[in-house]
Amino acid sequence: MYFDRLANASPRQNSVITHPKTSAREHKKQRSAVRTLEAHHQKITLLNFSADGSLLASADPRSIVIWSLATGEVQHILPGHYSSTAKMAVAPTSLSFSPDGRFLASSTLSQGLLTPEKSVIVWDTATGEEVFSLDNAGCRQVIFDSEGKKIYLSCDSGIQVWQIESKEQIASLNNEHPVEAIALSNDGKIVATASTSLTLDRQKETSHQIKLWQLSNNNIELIATLEGHKNNIARLIFTARDKKLVSSSYDGEIKVWNWQKGKEEKTLTQTSEHGLFSLNPSGRLIAGNFSKGKVLYVPRGKILETPIDVPFKGKASAVTFSPDGNLLAWATKSDNFPNPTIILWQIKGKVERDNSQEQVRNNYHPLVLSKVWQEPIGNNPQQVALSALGLPEKVENESEEVEVTYPQENKAVVTITQTNLADDSVFGIRYRVEFAPYGSMSENKKWRVIWAGKQYKCRSNRGHQDWATDLCY
């Protein structure tokens, strides 16, 4: 494993992968070393791979995007969750794929004055249709069982277990306090939970504990309580073979537990901001927002100097390893990228990639989607594109040509070429606007803007005469 080798390397060996500050042009070259996924208009808060690594789901407060990792293209955009009283989005709090990747489950809960109409939705990843939903008080987390037939929920009322096919609740545990985090062992026999902190001292103490529950014939029985965190617990993850349980708290502390013996094995000296972390399949690497790096080697508690620091310097808003450990998905909104972006870093092995899309986009200066489009969704991609970028009124000899193409079933591209502009330096501007399917494929098909860029052609003696990203003078 590449990062494991770095963990055992000498400082002199490690130094070969550190880099000095680079220029914008060098950053652009370095971006070709990794795949970047761009489709979100708002901060990405959740990431999750399917079990076979072929799909990646990402969420922002208003939408859920399903990516095909084979092509790096958006497969579907799901509308997410909305308030029961107003047409306002309620941010998802968790995402979970079924083992076969056929379904994606999302959950949410009341946020401020917004109460979700549906606290849990199970989506068909092929069609974008809802196949199951719940309208209870709210659930912070949802996970599938190992067979994909049941979902486990951490809700305000405790733990719930639902059968997908029959749409029936088959087990529950009424907890004294709402459940903040939940993890299911890979063999499906143990559930780990942590309660939400409220206001009373007793409730705060409970939120610092991890409880382990035995599952048997749809019954749930408490078997152990793990204590050691001094702050509210943010996340729980079992290692691939269930030998360990890893937990984080909102103060950034990460602990490794020998849960079968009911004791803490290790507290990492490095903390990850807000308890954000992801564990790789071997349990030897943890990615997160550490103060001195991005990836930590667990056995030695050592921060690795990795290429993740170049070209990206910012913090992650979400992070996850792929099931095979080959990729690390890192979501960010930094100065290096105008829109929220997912960066796929290669950890080991050979990852097949098609960079033709990036090559096309590199010929355009990217636009900030949230600033350009108030309404980025519609049935007609041309109308959506022109509503924001079309010439409001043509003056003198200005002209505008529009081309709409559908290079594949799940993609539309609108090209707007404006020439003879009333500008003494810029002769023309060309826009490229990319769309992906939004919502259910069985309904009247809608499209949403996922990327847009522009390029210029200058007037004579005012700069370049070809379409390019360089400004005219």
HUJOVEN-V329342 format. One record per backbone hydrogen bond with DSSP energy under -0.5 kcal/mol. NH is the residue of the N-H (numbers start at 1). CO is the residue of the C=O. E is the energy in kcal/mol with one decimal. If there is no record, write none. Layout:
nh | co | e
NH | CO | E
NH | CO | E
//
This chain:
nh | co | e
2 | 347 | -0.7
5 | 1 | -2.1
6 | 2 | -1.6
7 | 3 | -1.8
8 | 4 | -1.0
9 | 6 | -1.0
14 | 10 | -2.6
15 | 11 | -1.8
16 | 13 | -1.3
17 | 14 | -2.0
18 | 15 | -1.3
27 | 23 | -2.4
28 | 24 | -1.9
29 | 25 | -1.5
30 | 26 | -2.5
31 | 27 | -1.9
32 | 29 | -1.2
33 | 30 | -2.0
34 | 31 | -1.3
35 | 344 | -1.1
37 | 342 | -3.2
38 | 36 | -0.5
39 | 340 | -0.5
45 | 59 | -3.0
46 | 59 | -1.3
48 | 57 | -1.9
50 | 55 | -2.3
53 | 50 | -1.6
56 | 67 | -1.5
57 | 48 | -3.1
58 | 65 | -2.4
59 | 46 | -1.8
60 | 63 | -2.5
63 | 60 | -0.6
64 | 78 | -2.3
65 | 58 | -3.2
66 | 76 | -2.8
67 | 56 | -3.2
67 | 65 | -0.5
68 | 73 | -2.7
69 | 54 | -2.7
69 | 67 | -0.7
70 | 54 | -0.5
72 | 68 | -2.4
73 | 68 | -0.6
75 | 66 | -3.4
76 | 66 | -1.4
77 | 437 | -1.5
78 | 64 | -3.7
81 | 90 | -0.6
83 | 88 | -2.8
84 | 115 | -3.1
88 | 86 | -2.7
90 | 81 | -2.2
92 | 60 | -0.5
93 | 107 | -3.1
94 | 107 | -1.0
96 | 105 | -2.1
98 | 103 | -2.4
101 | 98 | -2.2
104 | 123 | -2.1
105 | 96 | -3.3
106 | 121 | -2.6
107 | 94 | -1.5
108 | 119 | -2.1
110 | 137 | -0.6
111 | 114 | -2.4
114 | 111 | -1.9
115 | 113 | -0.7
116 | 114 | -0.5
117 | 82 | -3.2
118 | 82 | -0.5
119 | 134 | -1.9
120 | 134 | -1.3
121 | 106 | -2.4
122 | 132 | -3.1
123 | 104 | -3.5
123 | 121 | -0.5
124 | 129 | -2.9
125 | 102 | -2.4
125 | 123 | -0.7
128 | 124 | -2.9
131 | 122 | -3.1
132 | 122 | -1.1
134 | 120 | -2.1
139 | 108 | -2.5
140 | 154 | -2.2
141 | 154 | -1.1
143 | 152 | -2.0
145 | 150 | -2.2
148 | 145 | -1.1
151 | 162 | -2.0
152 | 143 | -3.3
153 | 160 | -2.7
154 | 141 | -2.3
155 | 153 | -0.7
155 | 158 | -3.4
156 | 138 | -1.7
158 | 155 | -1.6
159 | 173 | -1.8
160 | 153 | -1.9
161 | 171 | -2.6
162 | 151 | -2.3
163 | 168 | -3.2
164 | 149 | -2.7
164 | 162 | -0.5
167 | 163 | -1.3
168 | 163 | -0.8
170 | 161 | -2.4
170 | 168 | -0.5
171 | 161 | -1.3
173 | 159 | -2.5
175 | 157 | -0.8
175 | 173 | -1.1
179 | 155 | -1.7
180 | 194 | -2.6
181 | 194 | -1.6
183 | 192 | -2.2
185 | 190 | -2.8
188 | 185 | -1.7
191 | 213 | -2.3
192 | 183 | -2.9
193 | 211 | -2.4
194 | 181 | -1.8
195 | 206 | -0.6
196 | 178 | -3.4
204 | 200 | -2.1
205 | 201 | -2.3
206 | 202 | -1.9
207 | 203 | -1.8
208 | 204 | -0.5
208 | 205 | -1.1
209 | 206 | -1.6
210 | 226 | -2.5
211 | 193 | -2.6
212 | 224 | -2.8
213 | 191 | -2.8
214 | 221 | -3.6
215 | 189 | -2.8
216 | 214 | -0.5
216 | 219 | -2.2
219 | 216 | -2.0
221 | 214 | -2.1
223 | 212 | -3.0
224 | 212 | -1.3
226 | 210 | -3.5
228 | 208 | -0.5
229 | 208 | -0.7
233 | 207 | -1.6
234 | 248 | -2.8
235 | 248 | -1.4
237 | 246 | -2.5
239 | 244 | -2.2
240 | 281 | -0.8
242 | 239 | -2.1
245 | 257 | -1.8
246 | 237 | -3.3
247 | 255 | -2.4
248 | 235 | -2.1
249 | 253 | -1.9
250 | 232 | -2.7
252 | 249 | -2.5
255 | 247 | -2.5
256 | 266 | -3.1
257 | 245 | -3.1
258 | 263 | -2.4
259 | 257 | -1.2
261 | 258 | -1.0
262 | 258 | -0.6
263 | 258 | -1.8
265 | 256 | -2.8
266 | 256 | -2.0
268 | 254 | -2.5
272 | 252 | -2.3
273 | 289 | -2.0
274 | 250 | -0.5
275 | 272 | -2.5
276 | 273 | -1.6
278 | 287 | -1.8
280 | 285 | -2.3
283 | 280 | -1.8
286 | 296 | -2.3
287 | 278 | -2.4
288 | 294 | -2.5
289 | 276 | -0.7
290 | 288 | -1.5
290 | 293 | -0.8
291 | 271 | -0.6
293 | 290 | -0.8
294 | 304 | -0.5
295 | 304 | -0.5
296 | 286 | -3.2
297 | 302 | -3.6
298 | 284 | -2.8
298 | 296 | -0.8
300 | 297 | -0.6
301 | 297 | -1.2
301 | 298 | -0.6
302 | 297 | -1.7
304 | 295 | -2.8
306 | 304 | -1.0
309 | 306 | -1.6
310 | 307 | -2.1
313 | 311 | -0.5
317 | 331 | -2.5
318 | 331 | -0.9
320 | 329 | -2.1
322 | 327 | -2.6
325 | 322 | -1.6
328 | 345 | -2.0
329 | 320 | -3.1
330 | 328 | -0.5
330 | 343 | -2.3
331 | 318 | -2.7
332 | 341 | -2.8
337 | 334 | -1.4
341 | 332 | -3.0
342 | 37 | -2.5
343 | 330 | -3.0
343 | 341 | -0.5
344 | 35 | -3.0
344 | 342 | -0.5
345 | 328 | -2.6
345 | 343 | -0.7
347 | 326 | -3.9
347 | 345 | -0.5
348 | 326 | -0.9
351 | 349 | -0.5
352 | 350 | -0.6
355 | 353 | -0.6
359 | 355 | -2.1
360 | 356 | -1.9
361 | 357 | -2.4
362 | 358 | -2.3
363 | 360 | -1.4
364 | 361 | -2.2
365 | 454 | -3.2
366 | 364 | -0.7
367 | 452 | -2.9
369 | 367 | -0.9
371 | 368 | -1.1
372 | 368 | -1.2
372 | 369 | -0.5
373 | 369 | -2.5
374 | 372 | -0.6
378 | 447 | -2.1
381 | 379 | -0.6
384 | 380 | -2.0
385 | 381 | -2.5
386 | 382 | -2.7
387 | 383 | -2.1
388 | 384 | -0.7
388 | 385 | -0.9
389 | 385 | -2.2
390 | 386 | -1.9
398 | 395 | -2.3
399 | 419 | -2.1
401 | 417 | -2.6
403 | 415 | -2.4
405 | 413 | -2.6
408 | 411 | -0.8
411 | 408 | -1.7
412 | 435 | -1.6
413 | 405 | -2.8
414 | 433 | -2.8
415 | 403 | -3.0
415 | 413 | -0.5
416 | 414 | -0.5
416 | 431 | -2.0
417 | 401 | -2.9
417 | 415 | -0.5
418 | 416 | -0.6
418 | 429 | -3.0
419 | 399 | -1.8
420 | 427 | -0.6
421 | 427 | -2.0
423 | 421 | -2.5
427 | 425 | -0.6
427 | 457 | -2.0
428 | 457 | -2.1
429 | 418 | -2.1
430 | 455 | -2.4
431 | 416 | -3.0
432 | 453 | -2.4
433 | 414 | -2.6
434 | 451 | -3.2
435 | 412 | -2.8
436 | 448 | -2.0
438 | 446 | -2.4
439 | 77 | -3.3
441 | 127 | -3.2
443 | 440 | -0.6
446 | 438 | -0.7
447 | 378 | -2.9
448 | 436 | -2.4
449 | 376 | -2.1
450 | 434 | -2.8
451 | 434 | -1.3
453 | 432 | -2.1
454 | 365 | -2.1
455 | 430 | -2.0
456 | 468 | -3.5
457 | 428 | -2.1
458 | 464 | -1.9
459 | 425 | -2.8
462 | 459 | -2.3
468 | 456 | -2.2
473 | 462 | -2.7
//
